Amino acid sequence: MSKETKRDVFEVAMNHATKSGWVDYSEMMSRYDAALPDDLPVIPKAVSEYIQWGKSYDIQLYMMYNFKFIHSQGFKKLTDDVESWIISSSDTFARAWLDGYEVEANEP
């Protein structure tokens, strides 16, 4: 197994492109640094609303798992389904909180 990262591969490609005059290295590296990860978690819309609410009140991630606290703070949309999803998908929830996320497409 290689220890080469995606960034390592990108830097090699950028070095080759820069030498050929095809691209501005510093501009592309800045864009790469600002870009979102390739594999953002996909979460339900209701969980997205929960995350947005928590971040708007600067609630710490660990407190977002304390559903009694959240209910006491007045978040009315915290349903049993949302709680169940967060409990069963706790790693995905944490990644979505920290890295960003995409919302599941609505089913027809």
Secondary structure, DSSP 8 states (H G I E B T S, - for coil): -----HHHHHHHHHHHHHHTTSS-HHHHHHHHHHS--TT--EE-HHHHHHHHHHHHTT--GGGGG-HHHHHHTT-TT--HHHHHHHHHTHHHHHHHHHH--EE-----
